[in-house]
Amino acid sequence: MRSETTAQPTLPHSRVDHDKLPLGALLALATAVFITSLTETLPAGVLPAMSADLGVGESAMGQSVTIYAVGTALTAIPLSAATSGWRRKRLLLTAMAGFAAANTVTAASTAYPLTMVARFVAGVAAGLAWALLAGYARRLAPPHLQGKAIAIVMTGIPVALSLGVPAGTFLGDLLGWRVTFSLMTALAVALIGWIAAVVPEQPGQRQEGRPPMLRALRVPGVVPVLFVTLVFVLAHTILYTYIATFLAHLGMGGSTDLVLLVFGGASMVSIWIVGAHIDRRLRALTVASTLLVAVAATTLALLAESSALVFVAVALWGLGWGGVPTLLQTAVADAGGDAADAAQAMLVTLWNAAMAGGGVAGGVLLDLFGSTSFPWAVLGLLLPVLAVVSAARAHGFPKRRGSVA
């Protein structure tokens, strides 16, 4: 999850209409979010096949998600600074070209090290894309519709989870996992043409006067949001990265695509609810999201012998998780105030550090304790998340938002 907020003036031609949303452009940006999200999480659905084909264990193959996140975490801040003067459209097209190249190499690679290099490059491309997508959406919309514009763009995440990963898993089972990555290349190439045709240009931004990272950390509310981001994403990633392995242990390996479909569908419902109520109920929605994922983890830990309850738990998990990216980036932007750009950059880095940490931690848990340890780890991590959200009443997760886009 990565984003950029800005209060910089836009070019006169960059707004399609001061009373309407430029849906064509926003849907192109949503597709870019879809590609970045699907490229990141697709190995979770085809992990056993990838590990068998490349001759490595599943815990080692799970690091293909980790290395992607490492690429983003290491490069998001420096690349964002280095390309701040670039025009936004040019930068977004460059990022999409990076995805096309990385997925092509992943599809063709027969060597584990080369695959990992390609995954790292894809993560670097994601660092470029996520550093500008939310800010791009805000700048394309009139002020009173900026929140809705971001919500439209962020639908790319649940669509990737609800349709993309299950479809990729199904195609991987049917035609081979390499086909799924080849299709990702084709989609990225098509999106490049779409962006070139319909997305308005936006200027770059000067770096002068930007608040430093340390100043952002001193702003009340920023640290609690960043802590929640790190731990919540870590908890989610531990289970999601190895969901195919977890389901195989339960004897539900053949239902991985259906389970992911249920998760993604619930995530879409979640982001719709969050988009409708975030301006008035950010705190309540964040607490509810944490509790829903905790209940899901408890169910998977204690009642996973029942396939029906596994599907119920996954639905609750998706319902809790789907709106979390929007909730956290809105919370950090509100808390950051004048330091919002720096706070958002740190959120990008911590999000991906958590993704990387989740892949590593999940692999360690799998080797030491088996896949049944995943739900317990999720539950243990969510307890401090709930405590911090509950405590950050004045800043970070206030009952009423201080400023609404």
C-alpha positions in Angstrom: 0.0 0.0 0.0 1.6 3.1 -1.0 0.5 6.6 -1.8 1.2 10.2 -2.1 -0.8 13.2 -1.0 -0.3 16.7 -2.3 -1.7 20.2 -2.1 0.3 21.5 -5.0 -1.5 23.4 -7.8 -2.4 21.4 -10.9 -2.1 22.3 -14.5 -5.1 24.1 -16.0 -5.8 21.2 -18.4 -5.3 18.4 -15.8 -8.9 18.5 -14.5 -11.5 17.0 -16.7 -14.4 18.7 -15.0 -14.7 20.7 -11.8 -18.0 19.0 -10.9 -17.4 15.4 -12.2 -14.9 12.7 -11.8 -12.8 11.7 -14.8 -13.8 8.1 -14.7 -11.8 6.9 -17.7 -8.6 8.2 -16.2 -9.4 7.0 -12.7 -10.3 3.5 -13.9 -6.9 3.4 -15.7 -5.2 4.2 -12.4 -7.4 1.6 -10.7 -6.1 -0.9 -13.3 -2.5 0.1 -12.4 -3.3 -0.6 -8.8 -4.8 -4.0 -9.9 -1.6 -4.9 -11.7 0.7 -3.9 -8.8 -1.5 -5.8 -6.3 -1.9 -8.9 -8.4 1.8 -9.1 -9.4 2.7 -8.9 -5.7 0.2 -11.5 -4.4 -0.1 -13.9 -7.4 2.5 -16.4 -6.2 0.3 -17.1 -3.2 -2.2 -18.8 -5.4 0.4 -20.8 -7.4 3.1 -21.3 -4.8 3.2 -25.2 -4.9 3.5 -25.3 -8.6 6.2 -22.6 -8.8 8.2 -24.3 -6.1 8.0 -27.7 -7.8 8.9 -26.2 -11.2 11.9 -24.3 -9.9 13.1 -27.0 -7.6 12.9 -25.2 -4.3 10.8 -25.7 -1.2 7.5 -23.8 -0.6 9.0 -21.7 2.2 11.8 -20.6 -0.2 9.3 -19.9 -3.0 7.2 -17.8 -0.6 10.2 -15.4 -0.5 9.2 -14.4 -4.0 6.5 -12.3 -2.3 9.1 -11.1 0.2 11.7 -10.0 -2.4 9.0 -8.0 -4.2 8.1 -6.2 -1.0 11.8 -5.6 -0.2 12.3 -4.0 -3.7 9.5 -1.6 -2.9 10.5 -0.9 0.6 14.1 -0.1 -0.3 13.3 2.1 -3.2 10.0 3.9 -2.6 11.5 6.9 -0.7 14.7 7.4 -2.7 13.0 6.9 -6.1 10.1 9.2 -5.1 12.7 11.9 -4.2 14.8 11.3 -7.3 11.8 11.5 -9.7 9.8 14.2 -7.9 10.4 16.6 -10.8 9.2 14.1 -13.4 5.8 14.6 -15.0 3.4 12.1 -13.4 2.2 10.5 -16.6 5.7 9.8 -17.8 6.6 8.3 -14.4 3.5 6.0 -14.3 4.2 4.8 -17.9 7.8 4.0 -16.8 6.5 2.0 -13.9 4.1 0.0 -16.0 6.8 -0.8 -18.5 8.9 -2.1 -15.5 6.0 -4.5 -14.6 5.7 -5.7 -18.2 9.5 -6.5 -18.3 9.6 -8.1 -14.8 6.6 -10.4 -15.4 8.0 -11.4 -18.8 11.2 -12.6 -17.2 9.3 -14.3 -14.4 7.2 -16.3 -16.9 10.2 -17.4 -18.9 12.7 -18.0 -16.1 13.7 -21.6 -15.3 16.1 -20.6 -12.5 15.1 -19.6 -9.0 17.8 -16.8 -8.7 16.6 -15.2 -11.9 13.0 -15.4 -10.8 13.9 -13.6 -7.6 15.7 -10.9 -9.5 12.7 -10.3 -11.7 10.5 -10.2 -8.6 12.8 -7.6 -7.0 12.6 -5.5 -10.2 8.8 -5.7 -10.1 8.9 -4.5 -6.5 11.0 -1.5 -7.7 8.4 -0.7 -10.3 5.7 -0.9 -7.6 7.7 1.6 -5.5 7.5 4.0 -8.4 3.8 3.4 -9.0 2.5 3.5 -5.4 4.4 6.7 -4.7 2.2 8.6 -7.1 -1.1 6.8 -7.6 -3.2 8.1 -4.7 -1.8 11.6 -5.2 -2.5 11.4 -8.9 -6.1 10.5 -8.2 -6.6 13.4 -5.8 -5.2 15.9 -8.3 -7.5 14.7 -11.1 -10.6 15.3 -9.0 -12.3 18.5 -7.7 -11.7 19.0 -3.9 -15.1 17.8 -2.8 -14.7 14.5 -4.7 -11.1 13.7 -3.9 -12.0 11.0 -1.4 -14.3 9.3 -3.8 -11.6 9.4 -6.5 -9.1 7.6 -4.2 -11.8 5.0 -3.3 -12.3 4.3 -7.1 -8.6 3.9 -7.7 -8.2 1.7 -4.6 -10.8 -0.8 -5.9 -8.0 -2.3 -7.9 -6.8 -4.0 -4.7 -10.0 -6.0 -3.9 -10.6 -6.7 -7.6 -7.1 -8.2 -7.8 -7.9 -10.3 -4.7 -11.4 -11.3 -5.6 -10.9 -11.9 -9.4 -7.3 -11.7 -10.3 -5.7 -14.1 -7.8 -8.5 -16.8 -8.1 -8.4 -16.5 -11.9 -4.6 -16.7 -11.9 -4.8 -19.7 -9.6 -7.3 -21.4 -11.8 -5.3 -20.7 -15.0 -2.2 -21.8 -13.2 -3.8 -25.1 -12.4 -5.2 -25.5 -15.9 -2.4 -24.1 -18.1 0.6 -23.6 -15.8 1.7 -20.8 -13.6 3.8 -19.3 -16.4 0.7 -18.5 -18.4 -0.6 -16.3 -15.6 2.5 -14.2 -15.5 2.5 -13.9 -19.4 -1.1 -12.6 -19.2 0.1 -10.0 -16.6 2.6 -8.8 -19.2 -0.1 -8.5 -21.8 -2.3 -6.6 -19.4 0.5 -4.2 -18.5 1.2 -3.5 -22.2 -2.5 -2.8 -22.8 -2.6 -0.5 -19.8 0.3 1.5 -21.1 -1.8 2.4 -24.2 -4.8 3.2 -22.1 -2.9 5.6 -19.8 -1.3 7.3 -22.8 -4.7 7.8 -24.3 -6.9 9.0 -21.5 -5.0 10.0 -18.3 -4.4 13.7 -18.1 -0.8 15.0 -17.5 0.2 16.2 -14.1 3.4 18.2 -13.3 6.1 17.0 -11.0 6.7 18.6 -7.6 9.6 20.5 -6.3 11.3 19.1 -3.2 12.0 22.5 -1.6 10.2 22.9 1.7 9.2 19.3 2.1 9.0 18.2 5.8 11.8 15.8 6.7 11.0 12.3 8.0 12.0 13.1 11.6 9.6 16.1 11.7 6.8 13.9 10.5 7.5 11.4 13.3 7.1 14.2 15.8 3.6 15.1 14.6 1.0 13.6 17.0 -0.8 10.7 15.6 1.7 9.7 12.9 3.6 7.1 14.9 0.4 5.2 16.0 -0.8 5.0 12.4 2.6 3.8 11.2 2.8 1.2 14.0 -0.7 -0.1 13.1 0.4 -0.3 9.4 3.5 -2.3 10.2 1.9 -4.8 12.5 -1.5 -5.2 10.8 0.1 -5.8 7.4 2.6 -8.2 8.9 -0.2 -10.2 10.4 -2.2 -10.3 7.2 0.8 -11.3 5.1 1.9 -14.2 7.2 -1.3 -16.0 6.4 -2.1 -14.7 2.9 1.3 -15.6 1.5 1.0 -19.2 2.5 -2.8 -19.6 2.1 -2.4 -22.4 -0.5 -0.1 -24.3 1.9 -2.5 -23.8 4.8 -5.4 -25.0 2.8 -3.5 -28.0 1.5 -2.8 -29.0 5.1 -6.6 -28.9 5.8 -7.3 -31.1 2.7 -8.7 -28.1 0.8 -5.9 -27.6 -1.6 -8.2 -28.0 -4.5 -10.4 -25.1 -3.2 -7.7 -22.4 -3.1 -9.1 -20.5 -6.0 -12.6 -20.6 -4.5 -11.3 -19.5 -1.1 -9.5 -16.6 -2.6 -12.6 -15.7 -4.5 -14.6 -15.5 -1.3 -11.8 -13.4 0.3 -11.7 -11.0 -2.6 -15.5 -10.7 -2.8 -15.7 -9.8 0.9 -12.8 -7.4 0.4 -14.8 -5.6 -2.3 -17.8 -5.2 0.1 -15.4 -3.9 2.7 -13.9 -1.2 0.5 -17.4 -0.1 -0.5 -18.5 0.2 3.1 -15.3 2.1 4.0 -15.7 4.4 1.0 -19.2 5.3 2.1 -18.5 6.0 5.8 -14.8 6.9 6.2 -15.4 10.6 6.4 -17.4 10.2 9.6 -16.3 6.9 11.1 -12.7 6.3 10.4 -12.0 5.2 14.0 -15.0 2.8 14.2 -14.2 1.3 10.9 -10.5 0.7 11.9 -11.6 -1.0 15.1 -14.2 -3.1 13.3 -11.6 -4.2 10.7 -9.2 -5.3 13.4 -11.9 -7.3 15.2 -13.2 -9.0 12.1 -9.7 -10.2 11.1 -9.1 -11.3 14.7 -12.4 -13.3 14.8 -11.4 -14.9 11.4 -8.0 -15.9 12.7 -9.6 -17.4 15.9 -12.0 -19.4 13.8 -9.2 -20.7 11.5 -7.1 -21.6 14.6 -9.9 -23.5 16.5 -12.5 -24.6 14.0 -10.6 -25.3 10.7 -11.7 -28.9 10.6 -15.0 -27.6 9.1 -14.7 -26.5 5.5 -17.8 -24.4 5.8 -16.3 -22.5 8.8 -13.1 -22.0 6.9 -15.1 -20.2 4.2 -16.9 -18.2 6.8 -13.6 -17.2 8.4 -12.1 -16.2 5.1 -15.2 -14.1 4.3 -14.8 -12.3 7.7 -11.1 -11.9 7.0 -11.8 -10.2 3.6 -14.5 -8.1 5.1 -12.1 -6.8 7.7 -9.1 -6.4 5.5 -10.5 -4.9 2.3 -10.8 -1.3 3.5 -7.6 -1.3 5.5 -5.4 0.3 2.8 -7.8 3.2 2.4 -8.3 3.6 6.2 -4.5 3.7 6.9 -3.5 6.0 4.2 -6.4 8.4 5.1 -5.4 8.2 8.7 -1.8 9.0 8.1 -2.6 11.9 5.7 -5.0 13.4 8.3 -2.5 13.0 11.1 0.5 14.2 9.1 -1.0 17.6 8.2 1.8 19.7 6.6 4.1 16.7 7.0 1.7 14.4 5.1 4.1 13.7 2.2 6.8 12.5 4.5 4.3 10.4 6.6 2.9 8.8 3.4 6.4 7.9 2.2 7.1 6.2 5.5 3.8 4.4 5.3 4.8 3.0 1.9 8.1 1.8 3.3 6.7 0.2 6.4 3.9 -1.4 4.4 6.3 -3.2 2.2 8.7 -3.9 5.1 5.8 -5.7 6.7 5.1 -7.6 3.5 8.7 -8.7 3.4 8.6 -9.6 7.1 5.4 -11.5 6.7 6.9 -13.7 4.0 10.0 -14.4 6.1 8.1 -14.9 9.3 5.6 -17.2 7.6 8.4 -19.3 6.2 10.0 -19.6 9.6 6.7 -20.6 11.2 6.0 -23.1 8.5 9.4 -24.8 8.9 9.3 -24.8 12.8 5.7 -25.3 13.7 3.7 -26.0 10.5 0.9 -24.1 8.8 -1.4 -24.4 11.7 0.6 -21.8 13.5 -0.4 -19.0 11.0 -3.8 -18.1 12.5 -2.3 -18.0 16.0 0.4 -15.6 14.8 -2.2 -13.4 13.2 -4.2 -13.3 16.4 -1.2 -12.5 18.5 -0.2 -9.6 16.3 -3.6 -8.1 16.2 -3.8 -7.6 19.9 -1.3 -4.7 20.0 -3.0 -3.3 16.9 -6.3 -3.1 18.7 -4.6 -1.6 21.7 -2.9 1.2 19.8 -6.0 2.0 17.7 -8.1 2.2 20.9 -5.5 4.5 22.6 -5.0 6.9 19.7 -8.3 8.7 20.4 -7.0 12.3 20.1 -4.6 11.8 17.2 -4.1 9.0 14.6 -7.6 7.4 14.9 -9.8 10.2 16.3 -13.6 9.8 16.5 -14.0 12.7 14.1 -11.6 13.5 11.3 -10.0 16.9 11.7 -9.9 17.5 8.0 -11.6 15.8 5.1 -10.5 16.0 1.5 
